[in-house]
Amino acid sequence: MSLQEKLILFLDMTANKFSLILCSLLLAGSVQAQLQIEIIDGIEGALPIAVVPFAVQAGNEPPDTEIASVIAADLQRSGLFDPMAVENMIDRPQRPPEVRFGTWRLLNVDYVAMGRIVTAPDGVNTEIEYHLVSVHDRRTLFSRAIPAAPGEYRLRAHQIADAIYEELTGIPGAFATRMAYVKVRNAGTGNEQFELIVADSDGFNPQTIVRHSEPILSPNWSPDGRRLAYVSFATGKSNIVIQDIFTGQREVISAERGINGAPSFSPDGRYLAMSLSRTGNSEIWLRDLSTGRMQQLTNHWGIDTEPAWSPDSREVLFTSDRAGRPQIYRVRPDGSNLERVTQEGRYNSRVSVDPLSGQLAMVHGDGTLFRIAILDRETMRLRVLSPGRMDESPSFAPNGSMVLYATREGERGVLSAVSADGRFRQRLVLTDGDVREPAWSPRIQ
């Protein structure tokens, strides 16, 4: 569904001409085709690094995942690193004492990551030793070990990539996270099928959480990464649902007459913000997740929708057309201090907040072009990041480094990601079906 189509749908709902959804949803754990990631624009001056294939200590089974290749792919996807091809590696060290610094210096490599799978100190289980060295100053930056059972090697590889990323950039990595997105088969026909899918941040291990013949919209992660809130369409009435992605247990949070949409968990886990028309017009409401108590935050004749939270849970940002066109506003959770945030441009909507810096990503448009932009709230400088014509649904990575969003390629919906500085872009494409409504999970400590 395009941004224009959703806008028309939204306006129809406010006039009570459209009825909303979600009654009979099917839980399914079937494996789907994974997203294929294509790097579009790279960054000049990316750090040259070698991730040497990890060895296996005698007596241990080889892993079900090539650990080094996952780590290298993660680092390359960040846009900040240029991993060396394995076939160009002259040496294959496993530990720092085996590194011949002169050789790596001649190969123009700045850092070498290496490791091996060994028997854990308990003599039964296995763990992954991993190391990172700086070639130019001949220094070991870290040497660590992490438990690894069969089936966990890909996750551990992502965690090791996170450790390397944080050591070399000072910013927490986000490779060991997940994304949710909606896949649509037979889009634009009378036989559409919608699936809410959760996958690793690199597109691997996709699992269907919900499948239905009617639209599913607005997935949003709980701060503990266990639950998704979402909206979907089925029997002429809207529902906001929270679902545990591990057990499949679902709870209908709001099924009131009219609009029930755009759920958003507060970072502290206390509230779910949402857009409801229970009083006749679309307003922002909060639900206390421990007590079920509902609180109305806004009260205006304009359309108030698409809430998002500041990192400290002290303000709710939302889209409103109360000034005549969609713009971003903010309000405190007690309903006080409501004020407009965006001033530049005719159209700003669907805000996503950087969990670290508080910068805002949004859909920025002029009525014909809709692109992803970032607003620095300190300088109030707005930067357009994406090049498309119908870009939508931005979602910040949990470390603020990238923005994931939905766009169109011809008649097909795909996902794209752009670095927060706009220098690096990649495309995530399914072999079958449209992809839309992305949501990046939080980092789980």
C-alpha positions in Angstrom: 0.0 0.0 0.0 1.5 3.3 -1.1 1.8 6.4 1.1 -0.9 8.1 -0.9 -3.2 5.1 -0.7 -2.7 4.9 3.1 -3.5 8.7 3.3 -6.7 8.2 1.4 -7.5 5.2 3.6 -6.8 7.3 6.7 -9.0 10.2 5.5 -11.8 7.8 4.7 -11.6 6.3 8.2 -12.0 9.7 9.8 -15.2 10.2 7.8 -16.5 6.8 9.0 -16.4 5.5 5.4 -13.9 2.7 6.1 -14.0 0.0 8.7 -10.9 -1.6 10.3 -9.7 -4.9 11.4 -8.2 -8.0 12.9 -10.1 -10.9 14.1 -9.0 -14.3 12.9 -5.2 -14.2 12.7 -3.1 -17.3 12.1 0.1 -18.0 13.9 2.6 -19.7 11.7 6.3 -20.5 12.2 7.0 -21.4 8.6 10.3 -20.4 7.1 10.2 -17.7 4.4 12.5 -16.5 1.7 15.1 -14.3 3.3 15.8 -10.7 2.4 18.7 -10.3 0.0 20.9 -7.3 0.9 22.5 -5.3 -1.9 24.9 -2.4 -1.1 24.1 0.5 -3.3 26.4 3.3 -2.2 29.6 2.7 -0.3 31.8 5.0 1.9 35.2 6.0 0.7 37.8 5.5 3.4 36.1 2.6 5.1 38.4 0.9 7.5 40.3 -2.1 6.0 39.9 -5.1 8.3 40.6 -8.8 7.9 38.3 -11.3 9.6 40.2 -14.5 9.5 38.2 -17.8 9.3 37.7 -19.2 12.8 39.5 -22.5 13.5 38.0 -25.4 15.3 39.9 -27.0 18.2 40.5 -30.7 17.9 37.6 -32.7 19.4 34.9 -30.1 18.6 32.3 -30.3 15.9 32.6 -27.7 13.1 30.0 -24.9 13.5 26.8 -24.9 11.4 27.7 -21.3 10.4 30.9 -19.8 9.0 31.4 -17.4 11.8 34.0 -15.2 10.1 31.9 -14.7 7.0 28.9 -13.5 9.1 31.1 -11.1 11.0 32.7 -9.7 7.8 29.3 -9.3 6.1 27.9 -7.4 9.2 30.9 -5.0 9.2 30.6 -4.4 5.5 26.9 -3.7 5.8 27.6 -1.0 8.3 29.4 1.0 5.6 32.3 1.8 7.9 34.5 -1.3 7.2 36.1 -2.9 4.1 36.7 -6.5 5.0 39.5 -8.3 3.0 38.5 -11.3 0.8 39.5 -14.5 2.4 41.4 -15.6 -0.7 43.7 -12.6 -0.3 44.8 -13.6 3.2 48.3 -14.9 3.3 48.2 -15.8 7.0 45.4 -17.4 9.0 46.2 -16.6 12.7 44.0 -17.9 15.5 45.4 -15.9 18.4 47.3 -12.5 18.7 50.8 -14.1 19.2 50.4 -15.7 15.7 49.8 -12.3 13.9 52.7 -11.3 11.7 52.2 -7.5 11.7 54.6 -6.8 8.9 52.6 -9.0 6.5 49.3 -7.4 7.3 50.8 -4.0 7.0 52.0 -4.8 3.5 48.5 -5.9 2.7 47.2 -2.5 3.9 45.1 -4.0 6.7 44.5 -1.9 9.8 42.8 -4.5 12.0 42.8 -8.3 12.2 39.9 -10.2 13.9 40.4 -13.9 14.5 39.3 -16.7 16.8 38.5 -20.4 17.3 35.9 -22.7 18.7 37.3 -24.4 21.8 36.1 -26.6 24.6 34.7 -24.5 27.5 36.4 -24.7 30.9 33.7 -27.1 32.1 35.1 -29.7 29.6 31.7 -30.3 28.1 30.4 -27.3 26.3 32.0 -25.2 23.6 32.8 -21.5 23.4 34.2 -19.1 20.8 37.5 -17.3 21.6 37.7 -14.1 19.6 40.4 -11.4 19.4 40.9 -8.1 17.7 44.4 -6.6 17.1 45.5 -3.2 15.7 48.2 -3.8 13.0 49.9 -0.4 13.1 50.5 -0.2 16.8 50.9 -4.0 17.3 48.3 -3.9 20.1 45.7 -6.4 21.1 42.5 -4.5 21.5 40.6 -7.3 23.2 40.6 -11.1 23.8 37.3 -12.6 24.9 35.3 -15.8 24.9 31.6 -16.4 24.5 29.5 -19.6 25.0 28.2 -21.2 21.8 25.9 -24.2 21.6 24.8 -25.8 18.3 22.3 -23.5 16.6 23.8 -20.3 18.3 26.7 -19.7 16.0 25.1 -17.1 13.8 23.8 -15.2 16.8 27.3 -15.3 18.4 28.9 -14.1 15.2 26.5 -11.1 15.2 27.5 -10.4 18.8 31.2 -10.6 18.0 30.6 -8.2 15.1 28.9 -5.9 17.6 31.9 -6.0 19.9 34.3 -5.2 17.0 32.1 -2.3 15.9 31.9 -0.8 19.4 35.6 -1.2 20.0 36.5 0.7 16.8 33.7 3.3 16.6 32.8 3.8 20.3 29.1 3.2 19.4 27.3 0.0 20.4 26.7 -2.4 17.5 23.3 -3.4 16.2 24.0 -6.6 14.3 22.5 -9.0 17.0 19.1 -7.4 16.6 16.0 -8.2 14.6 13.6 -6.5 12.3 9.9 -6.9 11.7 8.3 -6.2 8.4 5.1 -7.0 6.5 5.3 -9.1 3.4 2.5 -8.9 0.8 2.0 -11.6 -1.8 -0.1 -10.8 -4.9 -0.1 -7.1 -4.2 -2.7 -5.1 -6.0 -4.8 -8.1 -6.8 -8.0 -9.4 -5.2 -6.0 -12.3 -3.7 -3.5 -10.4 -1.5 -1.9 -12.3 1.5 -0.2 -10.4 4.3 2.4 -11.8 6.6 4.1 -10.2 9.6 7.7 -11.5 9.6 10.5 -11.3 12.1 14.1 -11.8 10.8 17.7 -11.2 11.9 19.1 -7.8 11.1 20.8 -9.3 8.0 17.6 -10.9 6.7 18.4 -14.4 7.8 16.0 -16.7 9.8 12.7 -15.1 8.7 9.7 -16.4 10.7 6.1 -15.6 10.1 4.3 -14.3 13.2 0.9 -13.5 11.7 -0.7 -14.4 8.4 -4.0 -13.0 7.0 -5.8 -12.1 3.8 -6.4 -8.5 5.1 -3.7 -5.8 5.7 -1.4 -5.8 8.7 0.1 -2.5 9.6 2.4 -0.6 12.0 4.5 -3.3 13.8 6.2 -1.9 16.9 8.6 -3.6 19.3 8.4 -3.8 23.0 11.6 -2.6 24.8 12.4 -6.2 25.9 12.3 -7.4 22.3 9.7 -10.2 23.1 6.5 -8.6 21.9 5.1 -6.8 18.8 2.2 -4.5 18.8 0.5 -4.2 15.4 -2.8 -3.4 13.6 -4.4 -5.6 11.0 -7.7 -5.7 9.0 -10.4 -8.5 9.1 -14.0 -8.1 10.0 -14.9 -4.5 9.6 -13.5 -3.4 13.0 -10.0 -2.3 14.0 -7.9 -4.0 16.6 -4.6 -3.2 18.2 -2.9 -6.4 19.2 0.1 -7.2 21.3 1.7 -10.6 20.5 4.5 -12.5 22.2 6.7 -13.6 19.3 8.0 -16.6 21.2 4.8 -18.1 22.5 2.3 -16.7 20.0 0.1 -15.4 22.8 -2.0 -12.4 21.7 -3.9 -9.7 23.6 -6.3 -7.3 21.9 -5.5 -3.9 23.4 -8.1 -1.8 21.6 -11.1 -2.8 19.5 -13.1 0.4 19.9 -15.4 1.7 17.2 -13.6 3.7 14.6 -9.8 4.1 14.4 -7.5 1.9 16.5 -4.1 2.4 15.0 -0.3 3.2 15.2 0.7 1.5 18.5 4.0 2.5 20.1 5.6 1.1 23.2 7.3 3.6 25.6 11.1 2.8 26.1 10.5 2.2 29.8 7.8 -0.4 29.0 5.1 1.3 31.0 2.8 2.6 28.3 1.5 1.9 24.8 0.7 5.1 22.9 -1.9 4.8 20.1 -4.2 6.7 17.8 -7.9 6.2 18.7 -11.1 7.9 17.5 -13.2 6.8 20.5 -14.2 10.4 21.2 -15.1 11.1 17.6 -11.8 12.3 16.2 -8.4 10.7 15.9 -6.4 11.6 19.1 -3.3 10.3 20.8 -4.1 8.0 23.8 -1.9 6.2 26.3 -2.6 2.8 27.9 -0.9 1.9 31.1 0.2 -1.6 30.4 0.2 -2.7 34.0 -3.3 -1.4 35.0 -5.0 -1.1 31.6 -5.9 2.5 32.4 -6.5 4.7 29.3 -5.5 8.4 29.2 -6.2 10.9 26.4 -3.2 13.1 25.5 -4.6 15.3 22.7 -7.9 17.0 22.1 -8.2 18.8 18.8 -10.3 18.9 15.6 -7.2 18.0 13.6 -6.0 14.4 12.9 -3.5 13.3 15.6 -1.8 10.0 14.8 1.5 8.0 14.5 2.9 8.5 18.1 6.6 7.8 18.9 8.5 8.2 22.1 11.6 10.1 23.2 14.4 7.8 24.5 13.7 8.8 28.1 9.9 8.3 27.8 9.3 11.9 28.8 7.6 13.0 25.6 5.4 11.6 22.9 6.0 12.9 19.3 3.1 12.5 16.8 1.8 13.6 13.4 -1.0 16.2 13.3 -2.6 18.3 10.6 -3.9 20.8 13.1 -2.0 23.6 11.3 -3.5 22.6 7.9 -0.8 20.1 6.8 0.8 17.1 8.5 3.6 18.2 10.8 5.4 16.7 13.9 4.3 17.8 17.4 5.3 16.7 20.9 3.5 16.5 24.2 4.4 15.2 27.7 2.8 11.9 28.9 0.6 14.0 31.2 -0.8 16.0 28.2 1.1 19.2 29.0 3.6 21.3 27.0 2.2 20.4 23.6 4.1 22.2 20.8 5.0 21.9 17.1 8.5 20.5 16.3 8.9 20.6 12.5 8.8 23.9 10.7 10.5 23.2 7.4 8.5 21.7 4.5 4.9 21.2 3.6 4.7 17.6 4.8 6.4 15.8 7.8 5.0 12.6 9.2 5.7 9.1 10.6 8.5 10.1 13.0 11.1 7.6 14.4 13.4 8.6 17.2 17.1 7.8 17.5 17.3 5.9 20.8 20.8 7.4 21.5 20.8 10.9 20.3 17.1 11.8 20.1 17.4 12.8 16.4 14.2 12.4 14.4 13.7 10.5 11.2 10.5 11.2 9.3 8.8 11.2 5.9 9.4 14.6 4.4 7.5 15.7 1.3 6.0 18.4 -0.8 2.9 16.6 -2.0 4.5 14.8 -4.9 7.8 13.5 -3.5 8.1 11.7 -0.2 11.6 11.1 1.1 13.3 10.2 4.4 14.8 13.0 6.3 16.5 13.5 9.7 16.0 16.5 12.0 18.7 17.4 14.4 16.7 18.8 17.3 19.6 20.8 18.7 20.4 22.7 15.4 16.9 22.2 13.9 18.7 21.3 10.6 16.7 19.0 8.4 18.7 16.7 6.0 17.1 14.6 3.3 18.7 11.1 3.2 16.8 9.1 0.6 16.5 9.5 -3.2 13.1 7.9 -3.8 9.7 9.3 -4.8 7.5 7.4 -2.4 9.7 6.5 0.7 7.9 5.8 4.0 7.9 4.1 7.4 11.4 5.1 8.7 12.8 3.1 11.6 16.0 4.0 13.4 18.6 1.2 14.2 18.9 0.9 17.9 22.4 2.4 17.8 21.3 5.3 15.6 23.7 4.5 12.8 21.1 3.6 10.1 17.5 4.3 9.2 15.5 1.4 7.7 12.6 2.4 5.5 10.1 1.2 2.8 10.2 2.4 -0.8 9.1 1.4 -4.3 11.1 0.0 -7.2 8.7 0.1 -10.2 5.6 -1.7 -9.0 7.4 -3.5 -6.2 7.8 -2.6 -2.5 11.3 -3.1 -1.1 13.2 -2.1 2.0 16.2 0.2 2.0 18.6 1.4 4.7 20.6 4.6 4.7 23.3 5.7 7.2 22.3 8.6 9.4 24.8 10.8 7.6 23.4 9.8 4.2 26.7 8.4 2.9 25.9 4.7 2.7 22.8 3.0 1.3 21.7 -0.6 0.9 18.6 -2.4 -0.5 16.8 -5.4 1.1 14.8 -7.3 -1.5 12.6 -10.4 -1.3 12.6 -12.9 -4.2 8.8 -13.0 -4.0 6.3 -10.4 -2.7 6.4 -6.8 -1.6 8.0 -5.7 1.6 6.8 -2.8 3.7 6.2 -1.5 7.3 9.7 -2.1 8.7 10.5 -1.9 12.4 14.0 -2.4 13.9 14.1 -4.1 17.3 15.8 -2.6 20.3 19.2 -3.8 21.5 18.8 -6.5 24.1 21.6 -6.5 26.8 
